[in-house]
């Protein structure tokens, strides 16, 4: 008498094994086969999708020349010492990414970088062209209130409306990026762009009274190390030169011109009075200026022609000079 074969339970159904010879597939075996086929098909499709995504993803996803808005925000957050200004409250419009207005002065930041940043000062208007706009993307509002323009040439622009003007920052992603950044300025009739003795720049109107000024240029790398930089002027174009290539700097590098409305005055100083003491005495009628501020203005450089100099000052205590 043979022993009874065991009974197996699968998916709630009983199956008695009655023979060692092949038998037709049972219902549960067919279901199991269908499930297995579906799993294999789904896995294959999923793998194919992943491979397709990898194939169609941009080949330059890791290209150091691509500078995204996130890259810009991280780079600016790493700049210490208060070099990156705080943005004021702005409003966005259909045409502008940000608009900041105060009295007769206003800054308009475009959605399209090629349109330039418009600055209105006491009824006069000038436009600051941004560098490398051919590779710039559309404006992206950062959480800090700044407006970034991602780029694919190793450079990205950022514009920050501030209480007394606008800060324009360049983020440099790597050593292959350019070292010159041109800000083509559209100025009122008769206006001109000049360099001051301390390395800053001035946009003066037809009456030779400043409309906006810049601070002396600066540039720092990712470790906070200063990068050699200076301004040059060609016609009405302000050029910032950042000497970062072949110097072992850590990237990204951030560089800045800050354009501020001019609040102050100017004083002519004859050639025989171009020294710290006499300039301080001339300014004392308007503001109290520390001698160090006058020294840093570069009086000697402004007076190279030996014909005297113009000394400009602001209520904030910034002093600079130009030749006649």
TIRO-292654 format. One record per residue (C-alpha): residue number from 0; chain; x negated, y negated, z negated. Coordinates in nm, 3 decimals, always signed. Each point is the difference from the previous one (the first is absolute). Layout:
BEGIN
@nr NUM; kette A; x X; y Y; z Z
...
***
This chain:
BEGIN
@nr 0; kette A; x +0.000; y +0.000; z +0.000
@nr 1; kette A; x -0.156; y -0.318; z +0.112
@nr 2; kette A; x -0.020; y -0.303; z -0.222
@nr 3; kette A; x +0.227; y -0.291; z +0.079
@nr 4; kette A; x -0.167; y -0.284; z +0.184
@nr 5; kette A; x -0.007; y -0.331; z -0.185
@nr 6; kette A; x +0.248; y -0.273; z +0.077
@nr 7; kette A; x -0.140; y -0.351; z +0.073
@nr 8; kette A; x +0.185; y -0.328; z -0.051
@nr 9; kette A; x -0.070; y -0.297; z +0.230
@nr 10; kette A; x +0.202; y -0.323; z +0.038
@nr 11; kette A; x +0.287; y +0.157; z -0.199
@nr 12; kette A; x +0.028; y +0.303; z +0.229
@nr 13; kette A; x -0.087; y +0.370; z -0.073
@nr 14; kette A; x -0.187; y +0.218; z +0.241
@nr 15; kette A; x -0.069; y +0.371; z -0.054
@nr 16; kette A; x -0.310; y +0.121; z +0.173
@nr 17; kette A; x +0.104; y +0.322; z +0.158
@nr 18; kette A; x -0.264; y +0.075; z +0.258
@nr 19; kette A; x -0.366; y -0.068; z +0.077
@nr 20; kette A; x +0.082; y -0.041; z +0.369
@nr 21; kette A; x +0.048; y -0.349; z +0.143
@nr 22; kette A; x +0.348; y -0.133; z -0.033
@nr 23; kette A; x +0.182; y -0.302; z +0.137
@nr 24; kette A; x -0.060; y -0.330; z -0.187
@nr 25; kette A; x +0.241; y -0.057; z -0.279
@nr 26; kette A; x +0.187; y -0.326; z -0.045
@nr 27; kette A; x -0.232; y -0.125; z -0.275
@nr 28; kette A; x -0.306; y +0.091; z +0.206
@nr 29; kette A; x +0.136; y -0.196; z +0.295
@nr 30; kette A; x +0.066; y -0.300; z -0.225
@nr 31; kette A; x -0.351; y +0.025; z -0.140
@nr 32; kette A; x -0.143; y +0.008; z +0.351
@nr 33; kette A; x +0.202; y -0.307; z +0.101
@nr 34; kette A; x -0.117; y -0.187; z -0.312
@nr 35; kette A; x -0.361; y +0.095; z +0.069
@nr 36; kette A; x +0.029; y -0.116; z +0.360
@nr 37; kette A; x +0.149; y -0.331; z -0.109
@nr 38; kette A; x -0.281; y -0.055; z -0.250
@nr 39; kette A; x -0.262; y +0.071; z +0.263
@nr 40; kette A; x +0.174; y -0.229; z +0.250
@nr 41; kette A; x +0.034; y -0.281; z -0.254
@nr 42; kette A; x -0.366; y +0.033; z -0.098
@nr 43; kette A; x -0.107; y -0.006; z +0.363
@nr 44; kette A; x +0.212; y -0.307; z +0.071
@nr 45; kette A; x -0.132; y -0.176; z -0.309
@nr 46; kette A; x -0.358; y +0.073; z +0.100
@nr 47; kette A; x +0.069; y -0.118; z +0.353
@nr 48; kette A; x +0.149; y -0.326; z -0.134
@nr 49; kette A; x -0.304; y -0.059; z -0.218
@nr 50; kette A; x -0.233; y +0.068; z +0.290
@nr 51; kette A; x +0.204; y -0.231; z +0.221
@nr 52; kette A; x -0.008; y -0.276; z -0.262
@nr 53; kette A; x -0.375; y +0.038; z -0.025
@nr 54; kette A; x -0.028; y -0.013; z +0.376
@nr 55; kette A; x +0.209; y -0.314; z +0.041
@nr 56; kette A; x -0.133; y -0.183; z -0.304
@nr 57; kette A; x -0.226; y -0.289; z +0.101
@nr 58; kette A; x -0.351; y +0.121; z +0.064
@nr 59; kette A; x -0.126; y -0.312; z -0.182
@nr 60; kette A; x +0.194; y +0.068; z -0.320
@nr 61; kette A; x -0.333; y -0.007; z -0.183
@nr 62; kette A; x -0.155; y -0.260; z +0.230
@nr 63; kette A; x -0.185; y -0.256; z -0.215
@nr 64; kette A; x +0.111; y -0.268; z +0.245
@nr 65; kette A; x +0.362; y +0.043; z -0.110
@nr 66; kette A; x +0.079; y -0.237; z -0.285
@nr 67; kette A; x +0.351; y +0.047; z -0.137
@nr 68; kette A; x +0.202; y -0.225; z -0.230
@nr 69; kette A; x -0.071; y +0.246; z -0.282
@nr 70; kette A; x -0.375; y -0.025; z +0.072
@nr 71; kette A; x +0.027; y -0.377; z -0.020
@nr 72; kette A; x +0.191; y +0.005; z -0.327
@nr 73; kette A; x -0.255; y +0.235; z -0.158
@nr 74; kette A; x -0.290; y -0.212; z +0.127
@nr 75; kette A; x +0.146; y -0.324; z -0.137
@nr 76; kette A; x +0.080; y +0.161; z -0.336
@nr 77; kette A; x -0.368; y +0.092; z -0.032
@nr 78; kette A; x -0.123; y -0.359; z +0.036
@nr 79; kette A; x -0.081; y -0.142; z -0.343
@nr 80; kette A; x -0.068; y -0.344; z -0.138
@nr 81; kette A; x +0.321; y -0.164; z +0.110
@nr 82; kette A; x -0.122; y -0.033; z +0.360
@nr 83; kette A; x +0.330; y +0.125; z +0.139
@nr 84; kette A; x +0.266; y -0.261; z -0.072
@nr 85; kette A; x +0.347; y +0.060; z -0.137
@nr 86; kette A; x +0.281; y -0.041; z +0.250
@nr 87; kette A; x +0.277; y -0.250; z -0.066
@nr 88; kette A; x +0.365; y +0.085; z +0.049
@nr 89; kette A; x +0.096; y +0.008; z +0.366
@nr 90; kette A; x +0.303; y +0.062; z +0.218
@nr 91; kette A; x +0.014; y +0.211; z +0.314
@nr 92; kette A; x +0.187; y -0.111; z +0.312
@nr 93; kette A; x +0.082; y +0.160; z +0.333
@nr 94; kette A; x -0.324; y -0.137; z +0.149
@nr 95; kette A; x -0.226; y -0.033; z -0.302
@nr 96; kette A; x -0.126; y +0.268; z -0.237
@nr 97; kette A; x -0.037; y -0.261; z -0.276
@nr 98; kette A; x +0.064; y -0.372; z -0.044
@nr 99; kette A; x -0.118; y -0.207; z -0.298
@nr 100; kette A; x +0.096; y -0.367; z -0.027
@nr 101; kette A; x -0.087; y -0.268; z -0.253
@nr 102; kette A; x +0.100; y -0.360; z +0.061
@nr 103; kette A; x -0.139; y -0.116; z +0.335
@nr 104; kette A; x -0.230; y +0.301; z +0.025
@nr 105; kette A; x +0.081; y +0.351; z +0.123
@nr 106; kette A; x -0.160; y +0.324; z +0.117
@nr 107; kette A; x +0.168; y +0.235; z +0.249
@nr 108; kette A; x -0.138; y +0.351; z +0.048
@nr 109; kette A; x +0.113; y +0.164; z +0.327
@nr 110; kette A; x +0.118; y +0.355; z +0.058
@nr 111; kette A; x -0.222; y +0.010; z +0.309
@nr 112; kette A; x -0.365; y -0.070; z -0.084
@nr 113; kette A; x -0.064; y -0.155; z +0.342
@nr 114; kette A; x +0.222; y -0.297; z -0.089
@nr 115; kette A; x -0.234; y -0.122; z -0.275
@nr 116; kette A; x +0.072; y -0.146; z -0.343
@nr 117; kette A; x +0.166; y -0.341; z +0.004
@nr 118; kette A; x -0.094; y -0.257; z -0.265
@nr 119; kette A; x +0.195; y -0.325; z -0.035
@nr 120; kette A; x -0.172; y -0.281; z -0.190
@nr 121; kette A; x +0.169; y -0.337; z -0.053
@nr 122; kette A; x +0.189; y +0.022; z +0.327
@nr 123; kette A; x -0.294; y +0.128; z +0.202
@nr 124; kette A; x -0.025; y +0.359; z +0.120
@nr 125; kette A; x -0.294; y +0.227; z +0.071
@nr 126; kette A; x -0.012; y +0.366; z +0.092
@nr 127; kette A; x -0.262; y +0.244; z -0.122
@nr 128; kette A; x -0.064; y +0.271; z +0.256
@nr 129; kette A; x -0.090; y +0.337; z -0.148
@nr 130; kette A; x -0.300; y +0.204; z +0.117
@nr 131; kette A; x +0.026; y +0.316; z +0.209
@nr 132; kette A; x +0.375; y -0.028; z +0.054
@nr 133; kette A; x -0.019; y +0.227; z +0.306
@nr 134; kette A; x -0.031; y +0.301; z -0.230
@nr 135; kette A; x +0.230; y -0.126; z -0.275
@nr 136; kette A; x +0.331; y +0.165; z -0.082
@nr 137; kette A; x +0.318; y -0.166; z -0.117
@nr 138; kette A; x +0.016; y -0.174; z -0.336
@nr 139; kette A; x +0.041; y +0.217; z -0.310
@nr 140; kette A; x +0.104; y -0.157; z -0.331
@nr 141; kette A; x -0.213; y +0.130; z -0.286
@nr 142; kette A; x +0.127; y +0.036; z -0.355
@nr 143; kette A; x -0.236; y -0.280; z -0.105
@nr 144; kette A; x +0.185; y -0.248; z +0.222
@nr 145; kette A; x -0.276; y -0.004; z +0.261
@nr 146; kette A; x +0.068; y +0.075; z +0.367
@nr 147; kette A; x -0.230; y +0.251; z +0.171
@nr 148; kette A; x -0.056; y +0.075; z +0.366
@nr 149; kette A; x -0.138; y +0.355; z +0.041
@nr 150; kette A; x -0.265; y +0.039; z +0.270
@nr 151; kette A; x -0.173; y +0.268; z +0.204
@nr 152; kette A; x -0.335; y -0.171; z +0.065
@nr 153; kette A; x -0.144; y +0.041; z -0.349
@nr 154; kette A; x +0.149; y -0.332; z -0.112
@nr 155; kette A; x +0.330; y -0.111; z -0.154
@nr 156; kette A; x +0.130; y -0.347; z -0.084
@nr 157; kette A; x +0.188; y -0.100; z -0.313
@nr 158; kette A; x +0.174; y -0.331; z -0.064
@nr 159; kette A; x +0.088; y -0.123; z -0.349
@nr 160; kette A; x +0.210; y -0.317; z -0.043
@nr 161; kette A; x -0.132; y -0.176; z -0.311
@nr 162; kette A; x +0.108; y -0.300; z -0.205
@nr 163; kette A; x -0.219; y -0.249; z +0.189
@nr 164; kette A; x -0.048; y +0.164; z +0.340
@nr 165; kette A; x -0.072; y +0.343; z +0.139
@nr 166; kette A; x -0.266; y +0.266; z -0.043
@nr 167; kette A; x -0.095; y +0.208; z +0.305
@nr 168; kette A; x -0.191; y +0.320; z -0.073
@nr 169; kette A; x -0.185; y +0.240; z +0.227
@nr 170; kette A; x -0.037; y +0.365; z -0.101
@nr 171; kette A; x -0.298; y +0.163; z +0.173
@nr 172; kette A; x +0.021; y +0.380; z +0.004
@nr 173; kette A; x -0.346; y +0.104; z +0.119
@nr 174; kette A; x -0.339; y -0.092; z +0.143
@nr 175; kette A; x +0.122; y +0.019; z +0.361
@nr 176; kette A; x +0.240; y -0.289; z -0.052
@nr 177; kette A; x -0.081; y -0.347; z +0.126
@nr 178; kette A; x -0.203; y -0.250; z -0.203
@nr 179; kette A; x +0.172; y -0.310; z +0.139
@nr 180; kette A; x +0.359; y -0.099; z -0.068
@nr 181; kette A; x +0.144; y -0.292; z +0.192
@nr 182; kette A; x +0.280; y -0.221; z -0.130
@nr 183; kette A; x +0.115; y -0.210; z +0.295
@nr 184; kette A; x +0.159; y -0.310; z -0.149
@nr 185; kette A; x +0.267; y -0.197; z +0.183
@nr 186; kette A; x -0.037; y -0.343; z -0.157
@nr 187; kette A; x +0.185; y -0.331; z +0.046
@nr 188; kette A; x -0.122; y -0.238; z +0.270
@nr 189; kette A; x -0.325; y -0.164; z -0.101
@nr 190; kette A; x -0.068; y +0.247; z -0.282
@nr 191; kette A; x -0.329; y +0.188; z -0.032
@nr 192; kette A; x -0.160; y +0.286; z -0.189
@nr 193; kette A; x -0.319; y -0.075; z -0.194
@nr 194; kette A; x -0.238; y +0.187; z -0.227
@nr 195; kette A; x -0.081; y -0.140; z -0.344
@nr 196; kette A; x -0.335; y +0.015; z -0.174
@nr 197; kette A; x +0.113; y +0.273; z -0.240
@nr 198; kette A; x +0.093; y +0.232; z +0.287
@nr 199; kette A; x +0.374; y -0.069; z -0.009
@nr 200; kette A; x +0.199; y -0.139; z +0.292
@nr 201; kette A; x +0.229; y -0.299; z +0.040
@nr 202; kette A; x +0.274; y -0.079; z +0.249
@nr 203; kette A; x +0.017; y -0.378; z +0.025
@nr 204; kette A; x +0.268; y -0.204; z +0.172
@nr 205; kette A; x -0.049; y -0.273; z +0.258
@nr 206; kette A; x -0.053; y -0.245; z -0.289
@nr 207; kette A; x -0.281; y +0.225; z -0.134
@nr 208; kette A; x +0.207; y +0.080; z -0.308
@nr 209; kette A; x +0.005; y +0.374; z -0.080
@nr 210; kette A; x +0.317; y +0.198; z +0.066
@nr 211; kette A; x -0.119; y +0.332; z -0.138
@nr 212; kette A; x -0.327; y +0.124; z -0.140
@nr 213; kette A; x -0.143; y +0.344; z -0.060
@nr 214; kette A; x -0.197; y +0.130; z -0.291
@nr 215; kette A; x -0.355; y +0.118; z +0.068
@nr 216; kette A; x +0.020; y +0.342; z +0.170
@nr 217; kette A; x -0.041; y +0.323; z -0.193
@nr 218; kette A; x -0.011; y +0.371; z +0.076
@nr 219; kette A; x -0.036; y +0.298; z -0.236
@nr 220; kette A; x -0.035; y +0.371; z +0.055
@nr 221; kette A; x +0.182; y +0.286; z -0.175
@nr 222; kette A; x -0.253; y -0.009; z -0.286
@nr 223; kette A; x +0.044; y -0.373; z -0.057
@nr 224; kette A; x -0.333; y -0.086; z +0.164
@nr 225; kette A; x -0.011; y -0.329; z +0.187
@nr 226; kette A; x -0.041; y +0.028; z +0.376
@nr 227; kette A; x -0.184; y -0.282; z +0.182
@nr 228; kette A; x +0.252; y -0.224; z +0.175
@nr 229; kette A; x +0.030; y -0.351; z +0.142
@nr 230; kette A; x +0.223; y -0.216; z +0.217
@nr 231; kette A; x -0.074; y -0.132; z +0.346
@nr 232; kette A; x +0.207; y -0.241; z +0.206
@nr 233; kette A; x +0.052; y +0.012; z +0.376
@nr 234; kette A; x +0.235; y -0.271; z +0.116
@nr 235; kette A; x +0.315; y +0.046; z -0.210
@nr 236; kette A; x -0.081; y +0.362; z -0.083
@nr 237; kette A; x -0.124; y +0.090; z -0.346
@nr 238; kette A; x -0.216; y +0.314; z +0.007
@nr 239; kette A; x -0.084; y +0.205; z -0.305
@nr 240; kette A; x -0.314; y +0.210; z +0.043
@nr 241; kette A; x -0.024; y +0.298; z -0.236
@nr 242; kette A; x -0.342; y +0.169; z +0.024
@nr 243; kette A; x +0.101; y +0.350; z -0.103
@nr 244; kette A; x -0.146; y +0.226; z +0.266
@nr 245; kette A; x -0.315; y +0.208; z -0.070
@nr 246; kette A; x -0.019; y -0.124; z -0.358
@nr 247; kette A; x +0.124; y +0.298; z -0.202
@nr 248; kette A; x +0.312; y -0.167; z -0.136
@nr 249; kette A; x +0.291; y +0.201; z -0.140
@nr 250; kette A; x +0.321; y -0.026; z +0.199
@nr 251; kette A; x +0.257; y -0.141; z +0.016
@nr 252; kette A; x -0.129; y -0.357; z -0.005
@nr 253; kette A; x +0.238; y -0.291; z -0.062
@nr 254; kette A; x -0.076; y -0.353; z +0.123
@nr 255; kette A; x +0.195; y -0.324; z -0.027
@nr 256; kette A; x +0.067; y -0.348; z +0.117
@nr 257; kette A; x +0.247; y -0.179; z -0.227
@nr 258; kette A; x +0.165; y -0.307; z +0.151
@nr 259; kette A; x +0.131; y -0.250; z -0.251
@nr 260; kette A; x +0.190; y -0.323; z +0.034
@nr 261; kette A; x -0.228; y -0.291; z -0.071
@nr 262; kette A; x +0.075; y -0.205; z -0.310
@nr 263; kette A; x -0.265; y -0.259; z -0.069
@nr 264; kette A; x -0.206; y -0.269; z +0.168
@nr 265; kette A; x -0.327; y -0.075; z +0.172
@nr 266; kette A; x -0.281; y -0.244; z -0.070
@nr 267; kette A; x -0.276; y -0.124; z +0.229
@nr 268; kette A; x -0.346; y +0.021; z -0.153
@nr 269; kette A; x -0.281; y -0.190; z +0.177
@nr 270; kette A; x -0.324; y +0.182; z +0.075
@nr 271; kette A; x -0.195; y -0.171; z -0.279
@nr 272; kette A; x +0.255; y +0.114; z -0.259
@nr 273; kette A; x +0.019; y +0.368; z +0.094
@nr 274; kette A; x -0.096; y +0.159; z -0.330
@nr 275; kette A; x +0.189; y +0.179; z -0.275
@nr 276; kette A; x +0.002; y -0.293; z -0.246
@nr 277; kette A; x +0.128; y -0.263; z +0.240
@nr 278; kette A; x +0.258; y +0.228; z +0.157
@nr 279; kette A; x +0.128; y +0.089; z -0.348
@nr 280; kette A; x +0.024; y -0.370; z -0.079
@nr 281; kette A; x +0.192; y -0.067; z +0.322
@nr 282; kette A; x +0.248; y +0.278; z -0.076
@nr 283; kette A; x +0.042; y -0.098; z -0.365
@nr 284; kette A; x +0.254; y -0.263; z +0.101
@nr 285; kette A; x +0.227; y +0.282; z +0.118
@nr 286; kette A; x -0.083; y +0.323; z -0.181
@nr 287; kette A; x -0.252; y +0.143; z -0.244
@nr 288; kette A; x -0.224; y +0.242; z +0.186
@nr 289; kette A; x -0.266; y +0.223; z -0.153
@nr 290; kette A; x -0.348; y -0.055; z +0.151
@nr 291; kette A; x -0.012; y +0.367; z +0.095
@nr 292; kette A; x +0.298; y -0.050; z +0.233
@nr 293; kette A; x -0.180; y -0.285; z +0.174
@nr 294; kette A; x -0.322; y +0.200; z +0.031
@nr 295; kette A; x +0.188; y +0.289; z +0.162
@nr 296; kette A; x +0.151; y -0.242; z +0.254
@nr 297; kette A; x -0.333; y -0.006; z +0.184
@nr 298; kette A; x -0.056; y -0.375; z +0.023
@nr 299; kette A; x -0.338; y +0.037; z +0.168
@nr 300; kette A; x +0.138; y +0.217; z +0.277
@nr 301; kette A; x +0.274; y -0.252; z +0.072
@nr 302; kette A; x -0.253; y -0.284; z +0.016
@nr 303; kette A; x -0.246; y +0.164; z +0.238
@nr 304; kette A; x +0.052; y -0.284; z +0.248
@nr 305; kette A; x -0.084; y -0.253; z -0.274
@nr 306; kette A; x +0.303; y -0.214; z +0.076
@nr 307; kette A; x +0.209; y +0.061; z -0.312
@nr 308; kette A; x +0.276; y +0.248; z -0.073
@nr 309; kette A; x +0.370; y +0.034; z -0.067
@nr 310; kette A; x +0.074; y +0.157; z -0.338
@nr 311; kette A; x +0.341; y +0.162; z -0.033
@nr 312; kette A; x +0.162; y +0.098; z -0.326
@nr 313; kette A; x +0.319; y +0.157; z -0.125
@nr 314; kette A; x +0.191; y -0.048; z -0.321
@nr 315; kette A; x -0.101; y +0.354; z -0.091
@nr 316; kette A; x -0.367; y -0.108; z -0.005
@nr 317; kette A; x -0.118; y +0.150; z +0.328
@nr 318; kette A; x -0.265; y -0.217; z +0.163
@nr 319; kette A; x -0.152; y +0.031; z +0.347
@nr 320; kette A; x -0.159; y -0.219; z +0.259
@nr 321; kette A; x -0.054; y -0.047; z +0.373
@nr 322; kette A; x -0.226; y -0.213; z +0.212
@nr 323; kette A; x +0.122; y -0.315; z +0.175
***
